[in-house]
Amino acid sequence: MIQVLSSAWALLLGMGLLMVGNGLQGTILGVRGEIEGFSTLEMSFVMSAYFLGFLGGSRLAPEMIRRVGHVRVFAALASFISAVMIMYPMLADPIAWALGRVVIGFCFSGVYVTAESWLNNAASNENRGQALSLYMIVQMTGIISAQALVLVGDPAGYETFVIASILVSVSFAPILLSISPTPAFDTTKPMTLKKLLETSPLGCVGMFLLGGVFSAQFGMAAVFGARAGLSLVEISTFVAAFYIGAVVLQYPLGWFSDRMDRRFLILLVALAGAGGATIAMMMGGSFPILLASAFLIGGTSNPLYSLLIAHANDFLEYEDMAAASGGLVFINGLGAIAGPLITGWLMGDAIFGPSGFFLFIAALLLAMALYALYRTTQRASIPVDETGTMSTLYPTSSPVALEVAQEVAIEAAEAEQAEQEDA
């Protein structure tokens, strides 16, 4: 771990600051939209636009990096992100915000691709898994820390947006000024979605449903808080609870994942998340209940991302794992685009009101649990000692991080096989 920090501290510091800025802008927009009088449906289009841009960036960023290099892509995307964050309070219009969110999503996706390929280059075969885990911890810590900064300025003013812009601008300084050499960039040709679906139906369906769950929690949690009449302190605490749950429960669930049938664990975890959302929908008038439900939803939905990828890997040949990563991210992105739109419609006053936020999450997680149950009847389970190791990943990851995780899983499996042969 010390070796990882010494070789990649600038990148990790920069990504931490970047995630603080990203987490801050996502929450403050939900609050500011309520102040500006935007409807829930308008805010759902604004929040969905981020994931549309993110999906586009994950497809186009590799080609941009190959054409002009890591440093230029970093600098260009940073300037766009900073400019859009300043634009929000100046152009308080849902259409302008939606267009800005497309740009923000595209740029952040490109930044993640660049940073994760850089991190992979800085790590060695011996510490690549540790580097990836540390990177994911930095990401979640940044988003959680951002919620405290929501309270620093008046959401009706400029201060919070300026802080987010400054954080993003400063985040690139340690990366661009680092003496670490820029890596050669290459990505694997993706597997066709048809082949991926045939190989792992639960992995594909689960990733699509989970995309809707994550985008609802990432994009609409603050909108829910504002619509439900929570104070600014309560909204920031509520949003933070999702990601605190993700950090706390990721590793215990990973431990179980390597010791039992992953389909059954996916079923149990999805049911737990659906139960937490149902409780919040029925008893959401109590703020402690809201916090406990947010913790449980975040603590189940985020680890499900890693679980589904690990489950898909169990049915893939080693040489196909990296190719499958791009398809899994794409499927997740399609679900993420639809998530805020459906959530916003359900949260409309004429439909279910604010409780529609939890209804949507509960429905998707319940559908995932039922499909996992169905899949247990369609194919025999793989013996636990023949499954790969689950790597820690979050839905903010780009295809590059997934490829790195696949490499780590392959290396771990090969090392375990060599130990068994020696014994």
N, C-alpha and C positions, 0 to 999 in steps of 0.2 A: 504493500500500500504506500509506503514511503517513496518507493521508486516511481509509482504512478503519480504521486503528488509533485515530486521533483521535476518530472518530465512534462506534466500537463497542468500545472497549477494555474497558469495564465488562462488556459482554455476553460478550466472549471470555474475560476473566478468570474470570467466574462460571461459564461453561460448562467451562472447563479444570478448575476445582476440582470441579465437579459430576461430570465424567468420572473424576476420580481417585477420588471416593467410590464411583461405580458400579463401576468396575473393581476396587476393593478389596473391596467386598462380594461380588462374584461369585466371586473367587478364594478368599477366606477361608471362604465357605460350603462350598466343595468340601473344604477341609482340615478344617473343623470337623465336617462330616458324618461323616468317617472316624473322628474322635475320639469322636463320640457313638455310633458303631456303626450308623449308618444303612446299609441295603443300597444297592447300586448302583441298583436299580430305584426305591427310594424317593427317592434323590437325583435320578434322572432326572425324576421327577414334579415335584420342587422346582424344578429348573432350567427345565423346560418351562413351568411356570406363569408365569415372567417374560414369555415371548413371547406367551402367551395374553393377559395384561394389556396388553402393548405393542400388540398388534393392536387390542384394544378401545379403548385410549386414542387411537390414531391416527384412529379413526372418530368418537369422541365429543368429543375435545378441541376441535375447531373450533366446535362448537355451544356448549360451555361458555364459550369465549372471547367469542363473539358475545353471550352472555347477560349475563356479568358483567365482562368486560374482562380484559386481559392481567395486570394487577397482582394482582388477586384470585385468578386461576387460579394464577399463580406462587406466591403466598404459601400458598395452600391445599395445593397439591401438595407444596411444600417441607416443610410440617409433617408430612404423611403419610409422606414418604420418611424423614425424620429419625426419626420415631417407630418405624417398622417396623425400621429398622436397629438401634435399641436393643433392640427386642423379640426379635430372633433368639437371643441367648444366654440370655435369660430363659425362653423357651418352646422348649426344644430338643426339638421334636417335628416329624416330617416333614409332618404335616397343617398345623400352624401355620405352618411355614416356607413351604409351598406357597401358602397363603392370603396370607401376607406378600409373596411374590414376585409374585402377581397384582397386588396393590396397588402394589408397587414398579414393575412393568412399566408399569402404567396411568399412574402418575404421571410416570415418566421420558418416556413417549411424549408426554404432554401438555406437559411442559416443553420437549421438542424442538420441537414444533409452535409453541409460543409464542416460543421463542428464535429460531427460524429465520425466522418472520414478522417479528420485531423486526429481525433482521439485514438482511433484505431491504429493510425500510423505511429503515434507516440507510445502505444503499449506494445509489450512483447507477448509472445505466446504464453509465458508463465503468468502474466498479470492482466491479460486482456479481460477476463471475467471480473476481476476486482475493479478494473477501470470502468467497465460498463456499469457495475453496481454503484460505484461512487458517483458517476455521472447522473444516474437516475435519482439518487438521493439528493444531489444538488438541485436537480429540476424541481422535485417536490418541495424541498426546503424553500426555494425561491418563491414558488406560488403561495406557500403558507405565509411566508414573511410579508408578501405583498399585501395581505389583508390588513395588517397593522397600519400600513401606510395610507390606507383608505381614510383613516381618521385624521390624518395630518392636515389636510386642507378642506375647504368648503366645496362639496361636490357641485354646487351651483356656480362655482367660479372657475378659474384657470389653474390654480395651484397644483392640484393633483395630476392633471394632464401634463403640466410642465415637468413635474417630478418623474413621471413615467418616461417622458421623452429624454430627460437627462440621464436616467438610469440606462436606457438603451444605448444612448450615444457613448456613455462612459464604458459600457460593457465591452465594447470592441477595442478599446485602447490596449488592455493587457494582451489581447489575442494578436492584434496587428503589430504590436511592438515586441512581441516575443521573438527570441532568436531561434525558436524551433523551426526546422525546415518544413516547407509545405509539401504534403505528400502527393505522390502520383495518384490519380483518381481513376477508378474503374468500377463499374457495377455489372452485376450478372444479368444476363438476358432473362426477363421474367417468364415464369411458367404461365401457360394459358389458364384463364379462369375456369374453363370447362374441365381441364385435367385436374386442377386444384379442387374443384367441387367433387369430382369423382373420387379423388384420393381421400379427402376429409370433409364430408358433408357438415358435420358438427362444427368443425373449425371455421368453415365459410359462413354458415348461417349464424353461428354464435358471434363472429366478428362483425357481421352486418348489424345484428341487434345491439351489440355492445357499442357500436359507433353511435347509435341513437341515444343510448343511455349516457355515454360520456359527454357528448355534445350538449345534451340537456343540462347535465350537472355543471359543465364548464361554462356554457353560454347563458343558461337561463336561471341559475340559482340566485344570482343577484336580482334579476327581474322578478322572480318569485318573492324574494324578501321585500322588495319595494312595494309590490302589489299587495302583499299580506300585511303591510303596515309596520314592518319591523324597523327599529331604529338603525342608524348607521353602524353603531357598535354591534348590534345583533346581526346585521347582514354580514359584516366582515367576519364575525365569529362563526356564523352559519356556513359561509363559503369555506372557511379554513377547515371546518370539521370534516368535510369530504376528503381533503387531502391528508389530514392527520390520520384518518382511518386507513387510507391507502398505504401510508408508510408503516403504521403499526401492524397491520394484518398481512402485509405482503409476504414476509418471511415465514410466519407460522403456516400460512397456506402453501407456501412453496415446499416446506418440510413435508406436509401431508401429501402434496402432489407427487413426490418421489417415492411414496410408500403405499399408494392405493390406486385403484382404477380411476383415471382422471375424468372419465365421463361421469362417474358417480359423484366425484368431488365437485365438478362443474354444476351438476344438478343441485347439490346441497348448498353451494355458495350462491347460486342464482336464486334459490328459494329464500335464503336468508336475506339477500338484498331486496327481493320482492316483499318479504315480510316487513322489513324496515320501512319501505316506502308506503305500504298499506297502513301501518301504524301511524305514520306521519299524516297520511290522508285523513284518517279517522280522528286523530287526537292532536292535530297540528296547532290547536289553540295554545298549547303549552310549549314555551320556548325550550325547556330542557328536553322534551320529547323530540322536538325538531332537531336539536343538536345530536341526540343519541341516534336518531334515524339517519341524519346526514353522515355521521361517523360510520354507521353500519353499511349504508349504501356505497360510500366511497371505499370502505374497507373491503367490500366484495366486488364491486364493479371494476376497479382498477386491477386487482390481482387476476380477475378473469381474463384480462388481456394476455397476460403471461401464460395462464393455464391453457387457453385456447391455442396459442402458438405452440406450446409444448405438446399438446394433444395432436395437432396437425403433424408435427415433426415425427411423432411415433409411427406414422404411416408413410413417411417419406424416406427415400434412400438418401444417404448422406450427400451425394452430389446434387440432389434436387432441393435441399433445404434452403440454400441461399436464393435460388430462383423463385421459390414459393413466397419469400418475404415481401416482394413487391406486390404480388397479388393479394396477400392478406391485408396489407396497408391500404390498398385501393378499395377493397371490399369494406373495410372499416370506415374509410372516408366517405363512401356512398351513403352508409347509414348515418354518418355524422352530419351530412348536409341536410338530411330530412329531419333529424332530431329536433332542432329548435323550431322548425316550421310547424310540425305536428304539436309540439308542446305549447307553442304560442296559441294555436287554434283551440286546444283543450282548455287553456287558461283564460279564454275569453269569458266575459261576464255572462254571455248568453249560453255558454256551455257548462263548464264546471268551476270556473273561477280559478283562483290561485291553486286550489287542490289538484287541478289538472296536471300540474308539474309532477306530483308524486304518482298520480294515476298512470301517466305515460311510462315512467320508470318501472313501476310495478308490473305493468302489462308486458313490457319487453323482457324483463328478467324472468317472469313467469313463463313466457313463451320459450325462452331459452332453456329453462328447467324441463319443460314438457318435451321439447325436442331432444334434449340430452337423454331423457328417459326412453323416448322412442328409439334412439340410436342404439341403446343398450340391447334392444331386441333384434337388431339388424346385423350385428357383427360381433364376433367373439372378442373379448377383451384381450389385450396384450399382457403377458406376464409382467409384473412390476419390475423384475430384474432385467427385463429386456427394453424398458423404456429409457429415454434420455433424461438428462437433468434439466429442470426448469430454470431459465434465466430470468432475472428481474427486468421487466420492461413495463413502460406505461404508455397509454394511448397517445402521448405527445411525441413518441418516437417516430423517426423517419425510417424508410426502408434500409438505410445504411446501418442503423442500430440493430435492426432485426437480422441483417446479414452477419453482423458481429456476434450477436447472440447465437446464431446458428453455428458459426465457427467455434465458439466456446463449447457448445453442446457436442459438436463432433469431436473436438479435442478431448473432452472429458470422457466420452464414450470410448474413444480409441485407447486412452490411458487405462480405463477400467478393464477393457478387454485384454490389454497387454499384461496387466497385473494378474488377471485370471489365468492367462496362458502360462505365466511364470510360476504360478502356484501349482 
